[in-house]
C-alpha cells in the first residue's frame, strides 16, 4: 500500500501563522506542498490581474481606477478586469473602450486568489473569510466600531488588506487621498443645511442630490445661500478646523466658490487648537467644519454637549468631515451615528436657548462630486498600482503589508479565528502518490459537504 500522506490547505497554514499557532502536525504542510501552491483556485502565473469590484455601499459612485488609469495599466502589461456597475460614475463602456475585460457585478469572491481586488469602501458585512489581497479603505486600523471582526476576516482567509489610507511613499506622505473633495463636498452640504435651517427651522433637510459635476454643485449651493440671505440678511460665520490640510483647503475653496466672504471664514489649524478646547469660537459661529486628521494622539475635545448647551450658542450646523464618531480620540464627541445622502443631517441633543443644532456625518462625501474626485484620486494612485507586480519588494506595498500584519496581532482573542472550536478539513490519500505524482489539492471548507475522492476527515483541534 502506498504511503499514508496528510495534506492541509495553504489557507489554513496562513491563518495559523498569522495568529502564532503551530499545531503538532504543521510540518506536513511544507512536506506535502513545498511550492506553497494555492489549493483551491486556479492561478494566473505571469500576468498580474487587477480586479476592480463594484461598490456595494448605497450611492457610492467613486472608483479607485478610472478608464484612463485602466488604459495605462493595460499598456504596462497588467490585466484589468472590471465588474459591471450601474452605479459607478464611469460607464462600463468607458472601460470597454480602453480594452478592460468586463466581468459580472459582484464576481470578485469567486476569482482566482492571486487576483488583486481593488475597491474603495467596506465589503459586504457577511462575515466571510477573505483569501484575496484587497486594496481599499478598511477603516479598521484605529479601532473603529467592528474593526476586529472585519480584520479577522482577512486573517482567517489568508488574504491581505492594503489599506489605502496607509499607502505611503518613502517620505511618509500618503500616495492618494480624497481629502480635498471630502472637504469640498462637506462644506457644500453644511451650507445647504444652514440655508435650509434658517428658512425652515425644525424641519430636517431632505435628500441632497448626487451632482453631475462640481460646478453644478457650486451653482446649487450659491442659489440656496442666496435664498437664505433674503431671510437672515447676513452670511454665516464659518469656522474650519484643520484648514491647512487637503480637507480644510477643499472646505475653504467651496465656501469661496459659493460666494462666502473671506471675512466670515475663520481658519484654524494646530497653532490655534494647541491651547485645548472646548472652544467658544465654535459656539459663536454658525457653521463648524471639522477637517482634522485623527491620529493616535489624544487631544482635548473641540466642543462637547456641555459647552454646546450653554446660553448664547449661535452654532446651527456641525459638519464632521473627519468622521470618526466612535474613535476614542474623536474631538467632537457630540454624536455617535452616521447620516446619509438621503438623510444628510442628524439632530444633536443639546440643551439651552440656542437654535436647533444638526450634524452632517456622511462617510462618503466625495461621492457628491464623484467624477472629479475619482479622476484626481485614480491619477494619484496610478504610480503605485503600476508597481503591483513588484509588491513584495516595493516600499509602498511592503509597508502596507507589514502594517496589516501588525494590526492582525492586535485583534483581541474574542474576535480571532477560534482554533479550539475550528473544524479543519484535510484529505488523507492512500494511493496514487507514485513517481512524483501530485495528489488532488484539497481546500478548507465551511460546510460538512465532503468530496468523494480522496477520503476526507475532520479534526477538532483541542
N, C-alpha and C positions, 0 to 999 in steps of 0.2 A: 504494500500500500504506500502511496506517495506520502511525503512528509505532511504533518499537521501544521498549517500556516494560519496565522491570525492577521487580520487587517483592520485598521482603524482609519477613518477619513481624515483628510487634511483639515477640514473644518473643525473637527474635534481637537486635533493637535494644536491649531491656532488658539482655540478657546482656552485649552489647558495652559498654554504658555503665557497667555495674556493675564491670567489670574494666578500665576505662580503655583500651579498644581501639577504634580508629576505622579501619575499612577504607577503602580508597580510594573504594569505591562507596557509602559510607554516606549520601551526600547524596540518593540516590534514595529513601531511606526517607520523609523528610518530604515529598518531592515527590509520591510515589505514594499516601501515606497521611497527608494533612495533619491528619486528625482523630484520629490515633493510635487508630484503631478496632481493638478486639480482632479478631484474624484467624481464629481457629479455633473460636470458640464463640459462641452467641447471648448477648446481654446483657439484663439487666433494667434498663431505663433510669431508672426513677424510684424504685422501692422498694428499699431496702437489704435484702438477703436474708442472714440468718444461718443457716448450715447446721451443726447440731450433729451431729458424727460419733459413731459407736460406737467405743469404745476397743478397740484390738487387743491391748493388753497383757494377758496372762492374769491373771484375778482382779482387774482394775481395775474397780471398781464406781462410782467417783465421776463426777460430772458438773459442768462449769463453769456450766451453766444448769439451774435447777430448773423444774418446771412453773409455780411462782409467778412466776419471772423471765420465763419464756416468755410468760405472760399479760401481764405489764407491757410487754414489748417489742411484742407484737401490738397492745396498746391505744395504743402510741406511734406506730404506723404501720409498724413493721418486719414483714417476712415471716420467719417462723421455720419452717425445715424440720428435722425431727428424724429421724435414722436409727433404724430399729427396732433394739432391742438387748436380747437376753435377759439380759445380764449387768449392765446398768445398775441402780443402786439404785432409780431411779424406773421404774415400769412404763410401757410405751408408752401405756396407757390414760390415765395421768395427764396426758400431754402432749396427747393427742387431746381430752380433756375441755375443755382451755382453748383449743382451736382451732388448735393447731400442725398443720402438714402433715406426715404421716408418710411417709417415703421409705425405700427399701431399705437394709439394712445394707451399709456399705462403698461407697456410691454416690458419695461426695464427689469422687473423682478425675474423674468424668465430668460434673460440674455446670458451668454457665457460670462463666467465670473471674472474674466480678465478685461471685460469691457469696463470703461470708466464712466460712471454715471454723473452727469452734470445737471445741476438744477439750482434753485435758489432757496425756497422756503422748505419748511419741515415736511417730512414724509408722512403718509397716512399713519395714524396712530392705531395700528393693528397689532402691535407687539411682536411682529415677525422678526426673525433674525436677519441680519443684513450681511451677506457674504461679499458684496462688491466694494470697490473703492468709490466713495461719493465725494464730489465737490459741491458744497452747499453751505449755507448758513445754518449751523447746528443749534445755536442758541442754547448750548448746554455746558459751556466751559466756565460759567460764572455762577453756577449753582442756581440757575433759574428753575422755576417750577417744572418738575418732571425730568430734570436733567439726567439723573442717574439711570432712570429706566430707559430713556432714549439712547444714551451712550452704551448701555449694556446690550442693546440690540446689535450694535456693531461688534462688540466683544464676543457675543455668543456666535455670531455668524462668521467671524474671522475677517470681516471687512475692515476698511479704514475710512475715517472721516477726515477729509481735507477741508477744514473749516475755513471758509473764505474770509471771515473776519480776522483770521490769524495767519493768512498767507502774507509773509513779509520778505522783503528783499534784504540784501546784505546790510543796508543802512538801518534796518529795523522798522522801516515805514511800510505800511500796508500797500500791497500792489494794486488793489482795486477796492472801491467802496462806493456806496450810493449816498454818502453823507450829504453832499451838496443838494441833490434833488430831494432828499428827505426833508432837509430844512426848507427848501423852496416850497414844496407841497404842503408841509406842515404850517408854514406861515399863511399860505393861501386858505387852508381850512380854518385857521384861527381867525382870520379876518372875515371869512364867511359867517363863522359862529358869532362873532361880535356884532356884525351888521344885522344878523337875524335877531339877536337877543335884544338889541336896543329898540328894535321896531316891534317885536312881538315877545315881550318878556313873559317867561313862564312856559312858552311853547317850544318844545325841543326842535332843533334844526333837523330838517329832513335829509334824505339821502343826497350825497354830493355826487355830481356826475364824473364819469371817467373821461377825461378830456382827450380830444384828438391830438392836441399839441399843447406845449407850454404857453404859447401865445394865446390860445383860446382860453386857457385857464386865467391868465392875467386879465384878459378882457372881461371875463365874468366877474372876477374879484373887484376890479375897478368899478364896474357898474353897481355891484352890491354895496360897496363902500359909499359910493355917491348917493345911493338911495338912503343909506343910514345917516349921512351928514345932513340931509334935509330934516331929520328928526332931532338929532342931538347937537348939530352945529359945529362940533369940534372933532378933529381927527383923534383917533385913540392914541393914548400914551402906551408905548410898547417897550418892554424890556426883554432883551435877548441875552441869555447867559450861555457862554461858550461861543462868543461872537467871532473869535479869531480862527476857529476851526472851519473845516469844509461845510459842516452842517450849519453853523452860525452864519457863514458868508451867504449860503443859499437863502436862509431866512431873511437876512437883511436885503439881499438883491430883490427878492419877491416884493417885500414891503415898498422898496423904492420904485420898482416897476409898476406897482399898483397905485402909485401916487401919494404914498405916505411921506410927509415932510421929514427930512433928516433930523430936524429939531425935536421931533416927537419919538425918536428912536434912542433908547438907552442901551449902549453896547457894553456888556460886561464880559470879563474873562477871569482868569486865575488871579490877577492882581486885585480885582475888585472883590472877589469872594474869599480872599485869604483870611480875612478877619473872622469868618464864620457866621453862619446865619442863626436864626431866621432874619430875613432882610425886609425892612419896612418898604424899601423901594419896590418890592414886588406887589405888596398890597396897595401901594399908591399908584400902580399902573393899571391900565385897562386890560392889557394882554401880556401874559408872561409866556415866552417861548424858551423851553429848556433844551439846549443843544450840547450839553456836556457829554464827554465820553466817560463812561463808568469803568474805572479800573478796580484794582484790589484795595486801594487805599480808602479807608472810611473817612468821609467828610461830614461836617455838621449839616443838617438839613437846610436847604434854602428857604423853605417855608414849611409850616405844619398846620394841622387843623386848628390848633390853639391860636396861632398867630393870624390865621385867616378869619377867625371868629371875633377878633377884636373890633370895637366900634370904628367906623370910618373907612372900612375897606372899600376900595374902588374897583378892585380886580373882578373881571367878569369871565375871562377865558384863560385857561392854563393849557398850553399845548406842549405835551411832553414828547418831543421828537426822540430823545434818548431812550425812552420807553423800556425801562426795566422795573416795573412796578413791584415785583416780588423779590427783587435783589435786596439783600440786607444793607447794601450801600446806597440805595436809592435816595437822592437828596430831595425828592418831592414826595414824601410818604403820606399822601392825602387821598389816594385811591388805590384800588387793587385789581381792577378789571380792564379789559380792552374794549375800545369802541371799534366801529367798523365804518366802511363807506356808506352802508345803509343806515346806520345809527351812529353818526360821527361824534356825538358828544354824550358824556355821562354827567349826571349831576353830582357835585361834590357836597357831602353832608356838613355844611358849615352852619354856625350859629351867628347871631348878631343881626345888625341892621343893614348890612350891605346888600347889593343886588345878588340875584342868582349867580352861582359860580358853576361853570361847566369845564370839563377836561376833555381834550382831544387826545386819545390814546390809541391811534391806529398803527398797527405794526408793519404795514407795508405802504407807507405814504407815497413812495416814488411811483407806485402804480398809477397814480393820478396822471402822471406825465410819462407813461411807460416807454414811449419810443425814445425820447431824448435821454431818459435815464439809462435805458438798455444800450443805446448807441455808445454813450460815454463809458459805461461800465465794461461792456464787452471789449472795447478798444483798450482799456487799461489792463484787462485780464489776459488778453491775447498773447503778449510776450511770454507769460508764464505757461499758458496752455501749449505753446509751441515747444516747450521743454519737457512735456509729459513723458516722452519716450526715454528721458533720462531722469525720471523722478526718483530713482534710488540713489542718485548722486547729486542732483540739482538742489541747491540750497533752499529755494522756496518750498519745495515739496518735502525734502528730508526734514526741514524744520517743522513743517506742519504734521508730518507723521510722528516725529518724536514727541511733539506736544500731545498728540492724540493718545499715544501710549502712556504718557504721564497722567493724563486725565482719567484714563481707564483705571489706573491704580488708585484713584480717589473714590471710585464707586463704592458706596457702603455695602456691607455684606447683605443687607436686606434686598438689594436690587441686583446682586450678582447672579449669574447663572448658577443655580443650586446643584452642585456636584453630588451632594449627598442623596438627592432625590432624582438625579438625572438618569433617564433610561438611555443607554448608549447602544446603538445598533452596530454590530460588526459582523463580518462574514467569516465563516470557517470553511475552508476548502480542503477536501481530502485527496484531490487528484488533479491531473492536468497541468501540474507545475513541473514540466519536464523540458529540458533543453533551453532553459531561459524564458519559457513562455510566460506571459503576464496573465494574472488572474483577472476576472471581472472586477472592475473598480466599484466598490460599494459607496454608499453615501449615508450620512446621518439623516434619519427621518424623524418626524414628529408624530407619526401615526403608527399603529401596530400592523399596517398592511405590508407584510413581508414579501419579498420576491421569492421565486421558487428555486432559483439556482444562482449561486451556491446557497447552501442551507444557512440561514441567518440565526443568530441567537441574540438574546437580550441579556445585559449585565446590569445589575443595580450596584452602583458604586456606594460603598458604605464607609 
